[in-house]
């Protein structure tokens, strides 16, 4: 395939010479370290560095030309092309290079603030239990036909998505379940992707360091359901206040799920406890799950609706949900022989913290205390920090405020922002910037029958301090803290 064939219709505005367009292309890369002989290198601006700075490295590795989004101030001597939008051009080129794999498989895309990882893993698990070969892209990790891959972003660049879709197709797979983040929608990482079923989970405050306003954040999410993507099925949370503002494309079939009357997929006769969940999807199937908490009713409904729309029977769906083992770092129990319940959860927004505390309260039924540990990420939306503090202190009996991923910020400055919200309540509060010491402290405070919630990091096995990624697992530290108190 030539450069011209690859970039035809991709918004080329300039080529340094006509001969460039006739060059054969063997592959593409947006990271110079992935470039190889015969590759086309896409150099667009990233969050931390301009890809143009690495053009010489890509060329040294054999790249035939460089694609720029912004014309270089000084025309370079190497072959180059300018396009109107770098990521849109990459997406169009990737789809063409991999022969439109999204047309050969069904892509199930989850978007929303919370529940995306659980929803994608549930859908993937249901498909697999029904005997299908699948692929998965989410925050926790990727897999292609059952083979695990490391997760780089919640939603990778379009080149990676189309490559994974092509591998899925070539392996005989039919389904790819994936998270699509608001960043991916705003930056153009998923342009041109055919979506079979798009699922909206919910919208609460998050990522305003990037989107600036809730209106822009919501608009980015809603775009997945509009004419740019026009999914075959638009599956929306009937109980979320933002849902009425999502206008599905005319070609899409709009469906809803939830607890309120009128939802197309409605949960009734709900039983919830330490055992998990039992409920009826009205008119369809009896559901039994080991997942804990009412929030997982929505996650199950969302995944079940998507699977049903794409052809699975209710018997297959119910069996897949019953067999689903759970999601790492999502209300995940830590068992070390202790006489209290310890849970690791990824909750890192005020709404998510509120939800996980509510789940704990319902489980306790007034017979124990909720002890909550949380921290706030550095280099992220500062305005949500006091809100997280309020959420933790409002409904907990004891709070430990610590570090999450401070990144380039001073951990104590981050903590001070959160303390403002936590101090609005009289809940006992311990401030301990060292996360390991904080986990030991909250485990030491627990009494028989209490629930300890370690929120914020969930499945993550690292902590980002400055520019260093340090090995750190809440679950592993919690097990040591439980052992240090003799398990009790």
Buried (B, 14 or more C-beta within 10 A) or exposed (E): EEBBBBBEEBBBEEBBEEEBBEBEBEBBBBBBEBBEEEBBBBBBBEEEEBBBEBBBBBBEBBBBBBBBBEEBEEEBEBBBBBBEBBBBBBBBBBBBBBEBBBEBBBBBBBBBBBBBBBBBBBBBBBBBBBEBBBBBBBBBBBBBBEEEBEBEBBBBBBBBBBBBBBBBBBBEBBBBBBBBBBBBBBBBBBBBBBBBBBBBBBBBBBBBEBBEEBEBBBBBBBBBBBEEBBBBBBBBBBBBEBBEEBEBBEEBEBBBBBBEEEBBBBBEEEEBEEEBBBBBBBEBBEBBBBBBBBBBBBBBBBBBBBBBBBEBEBEBBBBBBBEBEBBBBBBBEBEBEBEBBBBBBBBBBBBBBBBBBBBBBEBBEEEBBBBBBBBBBBEBBBEBBBBBBBBBBBBBBBBBBBBBBBBEBEBEEBBBBBBEBBBEBEBEBBBBBEBBBBBBBBBEBBEEEBBBBBBBBBBBBEBBBEEEEEEBBBBBBBBEBBEEEEEE
